[in-house]
Amino acid sequence: EKYKFISKMYKYRNYALHIIQNLISLFSKKITKLNKMKRTILTLTLGIYILTANAQIEKLAGPRLGITFIGAGPVADFLHEGFDFSERDKFGSTGSAFTTQYGWQWESRFADGGGDVVGIVEWMFLVSGMEQGKFLPSATSIIGVRKGNGYEVGVGPNLSLSGIGMVFAVGYNFKSGNLNLPVNIAFMPGRQLTGEADGQEYKYSSGERISLMIGFNMSK
């Protein structure tokens, strides 16, 4: 009986060591991903600041409101079930979702040579899910161009709770005197990720997003 007890203790010890090693490995991977994310954000921020610091012409700011379609994935699961969603279920199992967006936009215009095209940099901080009592913040920076007739196109990074993605946007800026009424359609493709459920790995998407945004600001 004594040897059986010692044998069981060794098994429990080895099992505990195995769990600790897996946790250390998991945290190491998470820390590495966070460090890469920080470097990416700092690089993008520095690059955009350099572009705008010496060539700013006009700064605009105003509210933004819109609606977003989110493809099946972790964010849609959270919107459907909140913290009740179990990771033992496969991400994306609850289907796609719609949510509202509300926030604020800052815009800087640069590279204006007096022609028909002007360069723009936009920063947007938005919160979604509020209509369902949830709080999902995101930050987006877009660099692009706007023509004299109001059409604009741009691309840039988006940072949210689901990670970093690239946003592609097109839009039109309606003008009424000094009042600007921008209307934009933005698309962010989903990323293919790997998860684990019931001891088996599976592939899932972070969920593509399509947004229709409107807002206003005043030219000085």
C-alpha positions as CSV (number, residue, x, y, z in Angstrom):
1,E,0.0,0.0,0.0
2,K,2.9,2.3,0.8
3,Y,4.4,1.8,-2.6
4,K,1.1,2.3,-4.3
5,F,0.6,5.6,-2.4
6,I,4.2,6.8,-3.4
7,S,3.5,5.8,-7.1
8,K,0.3,7.8,-7.1
9,M,2.0,10.8,-5.6
10,Y,4.7,10.7,-8.3
11,K,1.9,10.5,-11.0
12,Y,0.1,13.5,-9.5
13,R,3.4,15.4,-9.3
14,N,4.2,14.7,-12.9
15,Y,0.7,15.7,-13.9
16,A,1.0,19.0,-12.0
17,L,4.4,19.7,-13.5
18,H,3.0,19.0,-17.0
19,I,0.2,21.5,-16.4
20,I,2.6,24.1,-15.1
21,Q,4.9,23.7,-18.1
22,N,1.9,24.1,-20.5
23,L,0.8,27.2,-18.6
24,I,4.3,28.7,-18.8
25,S,4.5,27.9,-22.5
26,L,1.0,29.4,-23.1
27,F,1.9,32.7,-21.2
28,S,5.2,32.9,-23.1
29,K,3.4,32.7,-26.4
30,K,0.8,35.3,-25.3
31,I,3.6,37.7,-24.1
32,T,5.4,37.3,-27.5
33,K,2.2,38.1,-29.4
34,L,1.6,41.2,-27.2
35,N,5.1,42.4,-27.7
36,K,4.7,42.1,-31.5
37,M,1.4,43.9,-31.3
38,K,2.9,46.7,-29.3
39,R,5.8,47.1,-31.8
40,T,3.4,47.1,-34.8
41,I,1.1,49.8,-33.2
42,L,4.1,52.0,-32.2
43,T,5.6,51.7,-35.7
44,L,2.3,52.6,-37.4
45,T,1.7,55.5,-35.0
46,L,5.2,56.9,-35.5
47,G,4.9,56.6,-39.3
48,I,1.6,58.5,-39.4
49,Y,2.8,61.1,-37.0
50,I,5.9,61.8,-39.2
51,L,3.6,62.1,-42.2
52,T,1.3,64.6,-40.5
53,A,3.6,66.6,-38.2
54,N,5.3,68.7,-40.9
55,A,2.5,68.9,-43.4
56,Q,-0.8,69.4,-41.5
57,I,-3.2,71.8,-43.1
58,E,-6.5,71.4,-41.3
59,K,-7.8,69.4,-38.4
60,L,-11.4,68.3,-38.1
61,A,-13.3,66.3,-35.5
62,G,-16.8,65.1,-34.9
63,P,-19.0,62.2,-33.9
64,R,-19.5,58.9,-35.8
65,L,-22.4,56.6,-35.7
66,G,-23.0,53.4,-37.7
67,I,-24.0,49.7,-37.9
68,T,-21.7,46.8,-38.4
69,F,-22.2,43.2,-39.6
70,I,-19.8,40.8,-37.9
71,G,-19.2,37.3,-39.4
72,A,-19.3,34.2,-37.2
73,G,-16.4,34.2,-34.7
74,P,-15.5,35.1,-31.1
75,V,-16.9,38.7,-31.3
76,A,-20.2,37.5,-32.7
77,D,-20.3,34.8,-30.0
78,F,-19.8,37.4,-27.3
79,L,-22.5,39.6,-28.7
80,H,-24.9,36.7,-28.7
81,E,-24.1,35.1,-25.3
82,G,-21.8,37.4,-23.5
83,F,-19.6,35.8,-20.8
84,D,-22.0,32.8,-20.8
85,F,-20.3,31.5,-23.9
86,S,-18.2,28.5,-23.1
87,E,-14.8,28.0,-24.8
88,R,-15.6,24.3,-24.8
89,D,-17.9,25.2,-27.7
90,K,-16.4,26.0,-31.0
91,F,-15.9,29.7,-31.8
92,G,-18.4,30.8,-34.5
93,S,-21.0,28.3,-33.4
94,T,-23.6,31.1,-32.6
95,G,-23.4,32.5,-36.2
96,S,-23.0,36.1,-37.4
97,A,-24.3,39.3,-35.6
98,F,-25.2,42.9,-36.1
99,T,-24.2,45.7,-33.8
100,T,-24.2,49.5,-33.6
101,Q,-21.1,51.7,-33.4
102,Y,-20.7,55.0,-31.7
103,G,-17.6,57.1,-31.2
104,W,-15.5,60.1,-32.3
105,Q,-13.3,60.8,-35.3
106,W,-10.3,63.0,-35.7
107,E,-9.1,64.0,-39.2
108,S,-6.0,65.7,-40.5
109,R,-5.5,66.8,-44.1
110,F,-2.1,67.0,-45.6
111,A,-0.2,66.9,-48.9
112,D,-2.6,69.6,-50.3
113,G,-0.8,71.0,-53.3
114,G,-3.8,73.0,-54.4
115,G,-4.9,70.3,-56.8
116,D,-7.9,68.0,-57.0
117,V,-6.6,65.4,-54.5
118,V,-5.8,65.9,-50.8
119,G,-4.2,63.4,-48.4
120,I,-6.1,62.5,-45.2
121,V,-5.4,60.7,-42.0
122,E,-8.3,59.6,-39.8
123,W,-8.4,58.3,-36.2
124,M,-11.6,56.8,-34.9
125,F,-12.3,55.5,-31.4
126,L,-15.6,53.5,-31.4
127,V,-17.7,51.4,-29.0
128,S,-20.0,48.7,-30.2
129,G,-22.5,46.4,-28.5
130,M,-24.1,49.1,-26.3
131,E,-27.6,48.3,-27.6
132,Q,-27.1,44.9,-26.0
133,G,-25.6,46.2,-22.8
134,K,-22.1,45.2,-23.8
135,F,-18.9,47.3,-24.2
136,L,-16.6,46.5,-27.2
137,P,-14.0,49.3,-27.8
138,S,-11.9,49.6,-31.0
139,A,-9.5,52.1,-32.5
140,T,-8.8,52.6,-36.2
141,S,-6.4,54.7,-38.1
142,I,-6.9,55.2,-41.8
143,I,-4.6,57.0,-44.3
144,G,-6.0,57.8,-47.7
145,V,-7.0,60.4,-50.3
146,R,-10.0,62.5,-51.0
147,K,-10.9,64.1,-54.3
148,G,-12.4,67.5,-54.8
149,N,-15.7,65.9,-55.7
150,G,-16.0,64.3,-52.3
151,Y,-15.0,60.7,-53.0
152,E,-12.4,59.2,-50.7
153,V,-10.6,55.9,-50.2
154,G,-8.2,54.7,-47.5
155,V,-6.7,51.8,-45.6
156,G,-5.3,51.3,-42.2
157,P,-5.0,49.2,-39.0
158,N,-7.8,48.4,-36.6
159,L,-7.2,47.4,-33.0
160,S,-10.0,45.7,-31.0
161,L,-10.4,43.0,-28.4
162,S,-10.2,40.3,-31.2
163,G,-6.7,41.6,-32.2
164,I,-5.3,43.6,-35.0
165,G,-6.7,43.7,-38.6
166,M,-6.6,45.8,-41.7
167,V,-9.5,48.0,-42.7
168,F,-10.3,49.0,-46.3
169,A,-12.7,52.0,-46.6
170,V,-14.4,54.0,-49.3
171,G,-16.8,56.9,-48.9
172,Y,-18.2,60.2,-49.9
173,N,-18.1,63.5,-48.1
174,F,-21.2,65.6,-48.5
175,K,-20.8,69.3,-47.9
176,S,-23.2,72.0,-46.9
177,G,-21.3,75.3,-46.4
178,N,-18.7,74.6,-43.7
179,L,-20.6,71.4,-42.6
180,N,-19.1,68.1,-43.7
181,L,-21.2,64.9,-43.7
182,P,-18.9,61.9,-44.3
183,V,-20.5,58.6,-45.2
184,N,-18.2,55.5,-45.3
185,I,-18.3,51.8,-46.0
186,A,-15.5,49.8,-44.4
187,F,-14.5,46.2,-44.7
188,M,-12.1,44.2,-42.5
189,P,-11.4,40.6,-43.5
190,G,-11.4,37.9,-40.9
191,R,-8.3,36.0,-39.9
192,Q,-8.0,32.2,-39.8
193,L,-7.2,31.0,-36.3
194,T,-6.8,27.7,-34.5
195,G,-8.7,26.7,-31.4
196,E,-9.3,23.6,-29.3
197,A,-12.5,22.0,-28.3
198,D,-13.0,18.6,-26.6
199,G,-9.3,18.0,-27.0
200,Q,-9.2,18.5,-30.7
201,E,-7.9,21.4,-32.7
202,Y,-10.1,23.2,-35.2
203,K,-9.9,26.2,-37.6
204,Y,-12.2,29.2,-37.1
205,S,-12.4,32.8,-38.4
206,S,-12.1,35.9,-36.3
207,G,-15.1,37.2,-38.2
208,E,-15.1,39.6,-41.2
209,R,-16.7,43.0,-40.6
210,I,-18.7,45.3,-42.8
211,S,-19.6,48.7,-41.4
212,L,-21.7,51.6,-42.7
213,M,-20.6,54.8,-40.8
214,I,-22.0,58.4,-40.9
215,G,-20.9,61.5,-39.0
216,F,-20.4,65.2,-39.3
217,N,-17.7,67.9,-38.5
218,M,-17.2,71.6,-39.2
219,S,-14.5,73.1,-41.4
220,K,-12.9,76.2,-40.0
